[in-house]
């Protein structure tokens, strides 16, 4: 969970923007940085280090004049580096950096290439793109001040006293000055009544396992929230099995007011059974 802040428009003091960004420091206690572009636009980032702990600080510059900030995780970043972006030179091993290179390669048409959760801003000269993941897992708000400058932030409190109007960036959309909001996420939904194949439990298990596995891509310790119910217990169990033999410890966390509450008791039983540090 990082915090991003972007201001599109000239004339804003960098020191003030740093102060605004610091309102989200709880989202990223590891690093804080800011970049003012040649055109006067500003990007700020509060970082929680998850991937590439030492060189993955943001804002990140692309090959030329584009800069970006990102909150989230890009699960297919290694595959993108090895295939679509194999001719690009990267500055870091961070999953976030693929975003700015995809912009350089494809312009605005790259969001549906990202498999992950994200809120992002890329600025290139006076051109820019802002995007949010398909389901809106990562928050992103925007506003406009009296001088027409646009603000984008992970939390509204970073910009409330700067803007005259506010709204939420819709999930599954990107925004540019030229296009406005564009819906890039357009899945094909089919009614389950039209299904012709029988339920394949093995395929279901495989899909769920793969979904958990691709999320185990961090350079820090792993943790799971455990309520003691079926869903969280299943995810925790799959994670525990995937980490077997890796030497990595799995931590589990439960939240409650009374240690004797049924949910907490059930969660502790699950944790003991699968061997997490609870």
TAMO-V905808 format. One record per residue. N is the residue number from 1. RES is the residue in three letters. SS is DSSP state (@ for helix, = for strand, . for the rest). NEAR is the number of other ideal C-beta (glycine too) atoms within 8 Angstrom. Layout:
BEGIN
<<N	RES	SS	NEAR> <N	RES	SS	NEAR>>
END
This chain:
BEGIN
<<1	UNK	.	6> <2	UNK	.	14> <3	UNK	=	16> <4	UNK	=	19> <5	UNK	=	19> <6	UNK	=	16> <7	UNK	=	12> <8	UNK	=	11> <9	UNK	.	12> <10	UNK	.	7> <11	UNK	.	6> <12	UNK	.	11> <13	UNK	.	5> <14	UNK	@	9> <15	UNK	@	6> <16	UNK	@	8> <17	UNK	@	14> <18	UNK	@	11> <19	UNK	@	8> <20	UNK	@	13> <21	UNK	@	16> <22	UNK	@	9> <23	UNK	.	9> <24	UNK	.	15> <25	UNK	@	11> <26	UNK	@	4> <27	UNK	@	12> <28	UNK	.	14> <29	UNK	.	6> <30	UNK	.	6> <31	UNK	=	9> <32	UNK	=	12> <33	UNK	=	10> <34	UNK	=	13> <35	UNK	=	10> <36	UNK	=	7> <37	UNK	.	11> <38	UNK	.	5> <39	UNK	.	7> <40	UNK	.	10> <41	UNK	.	14> <42	UNK	=	14> <43	UNK	=	17> <44	UNK	=	17> <45	UNK	=	18> <46	UNK	=	16> <47	UNK	=	13> <48	UNK	.	10> <49	UNK	.	11> <50	UNK	.	7> <51	UNK	.	13> <52	UNK	.	11> <53	UNK	.	7> <54	UNK	.	4> <55	UNK	.	8> <56	UNK	.	15> <57	UNK	.	8> <58	UNK	.	14> <59	UNK	.	12> <60	UNK	=	16> <61	UNK	=	8> <62	UNK	.	13> <63	UNK	.	7> <64	UNK	.	5> <65	UNK	.	7> <66	UNK	=	13> <67	UNK	=	15> <68	UNK	=	17> <69	UNK	=	15> <70	UNK	=	15> <71	UNK	=	13> <72	UNK	=	13> <73	UNK	=	12> <74	UNK	=	15> <75	UNK	.	10> <76	UNK	.	10> <77	UNK	@	13> <78	UNK	@	6> <79	UNK	@	7> <80	UNK	@	13> <81	UNK	@	11> <82	UNK	@	6> <83	UNK	.	7> <84	UNK	.	7> <85	UNK	.	12> <86	UNK	.	7> <87	UNK	.	3> <88	UNK	.	10> <89	UNK	.	4> <90	UNK	.	9> <91	UNK	.	7> <92	UNK	.	9> <93	UNK	.	7> <94	UNK	.	11> <95	UNK	.	12> <96	UNK	.	13> <97	UNK	@	13> <98	UNK	@	13> <99	UNK	@	15> <100	UNK	@	14> <101	UNK	@	13> <102	UNK	@	14> <103	UNK	@	16> <104	UNK	@	10> <105	UNK	@	9> <106	UNK	@	8> <107	UNK	.	5> <108	UNK	.	10> <109	UNK	.	6> <110	UNK	.	12> <111	UNK	@	9> <112	UNK	@	7> <113	UNK	@	8> <114	UNK	.	13> <115	UNK	.	6> <116	UNK	=	12> <117	UNK	=	8> <118	UNK	=	15> <119	UNK	=	14> <120	UNK	=	15> <121	UNK	=	13> <122	UNK	=	12> <123	UNK	=	14> <124	UNK	=	10> <125	UNK	.	8> <126	UNK	.	5> <127	UNK	=	8> <128	UNK	=	13> <129	UNK	=	12> <130	UNK	=	14> <131	UNK	=	12> <132	UNK	=	15> <133	UNK	.	15> <134	UNK	.	7> <135	UNK	.	7> <136	UNK	.	10> <137	UNK	.	6> <138	UNK	.	12> <139	UNK	.	8> <140	UNK	.	13> <141	UNK	=	14> <142	UNK	=	14> <143	UNK	=	15> <144	UNK	=	10> <145	UNK	.	11> <146	UNK	.	4> <147	UNK	.	6> <148	UNK	.	7> <149	UNK	.	12> <150	UNK	=	10> <151	UNK	=	15> <152	UNK	=	14> <153	UNK	=	16> <154	UNK	.	15> <155	UNK	.	11> <156	UNK	@	9> <157	UNK	@	7> <158	UNK	@	13> <159	UNK	.	14> <160	UNK	.	9> <161	UNK	.	3> <162	UNK	.	8> <163	UNK	.	10> <164	UNK	.	6> <165	UNK	=	6> <166	UNK	=	9> <167	UNK	=	7> <168	UNK	=	7> <169	UNK	.	14> <170	UNK	.	9> <171	UNK	.	10> <172	UNK	.	11> <173	UNK	=	13> <174	UNK	=	13> <175	UNK	=	12> <176	UNK	=	12> <177	UNK	.	6> <178	UNK	.	3> <179	UNK	.	9> <180	UNK	=	5> <181	UNK	=	9> <182	UNK	=	10> <183	UNK	=	8> <184	UNK	.	10> <185	UNK	.	10> <186	UNK	.	5> <187	UNK	.	5> <188	UNK	.	4> <189	UNK	.	4> <190	UNK	.	6> <191	UNK	.	5> <192	UNK	@	5> <193	UNK	@	4> <194	UNK	@	6> <195	UNK	.	6> <196	UNK	.	3> <197	UNK	.	4> <198	UNK	.	3> <199	UNK	.	4> <200	UNK	.	7> <201	UNK	@	6> <202	UNK	@	6> <203	UNK	@	7> <204	UNK	@	9> <205	UNK	@	8> <206	UNK	@	8> <207	UNK	@	8> <208	UNK	@	10> <209	UNK	@	10> <210	UNK	@	8> <211	UNK	@	8> <212	UNK	@	12> <213	UNK	@	8> <214	UNK	.	10> <215	UNK	.	8> <216	UNK	.	10> <217	UNK	.	8> <218	UNK	.	8> <219	UNK	.	7> <220	UNK	.	7> <221	UNK	.	6> <222	UNK	=	12> <223	UNK	=	8> <224	UNK	=	13> <225	UNK	=	9> <226	UNK	.	15> <227	UNK	.	11> <228	UNK	.	15> <229	UNK	.	8> <230	UNK	@	5> <231	UNK	@	7> <232	UNK	@	13> <233	UNK	@	12> <234	UNK	@	9> <235	UNK	@	10> <236	UNK	@	16> <237	UNK	@	10> <238	UNK	@	11> <239	UNK	@	13> <240	UNK	@	12> <241	UNK	@	7> <242	UNK	@	10> <243	UNK	.	11> <244	UNK	.	6> <245	UNK	.	4> <246	UNK	.	5> <247	UNK	.	3> <248	UNK	.	7> <249	UNK	.	6> <250	UNK	=	15> <251	UNK	=	11> <252	UNK	=	15> <253	UNK	=	9> <254	UNK	.	14> <255	UNK	.	4> <256	UNK	.	8> <257	UNK	.	3> <258	UNK	.	6> <259	UNK	.	5> <260	UNK	.	5> <261	UNK	.	9> <262	UNK	@	6> <263	UNK	@	11> <264	UNK	@	13> <265	UNK	@	10> <266	UNK	@	11> <267	UNK	@	15> <268	UNK	@	11> <269	UNK	@	9> <270	UNK	@	14> <271	UNK	@	14> <272	UNK	@	8> <273	UNK	@	6> <274	UNK	@	10> <275	UNK	.	7> <276	UNK	.	12> <277	UNK	=	6> <278	UNK	.	11>>
END
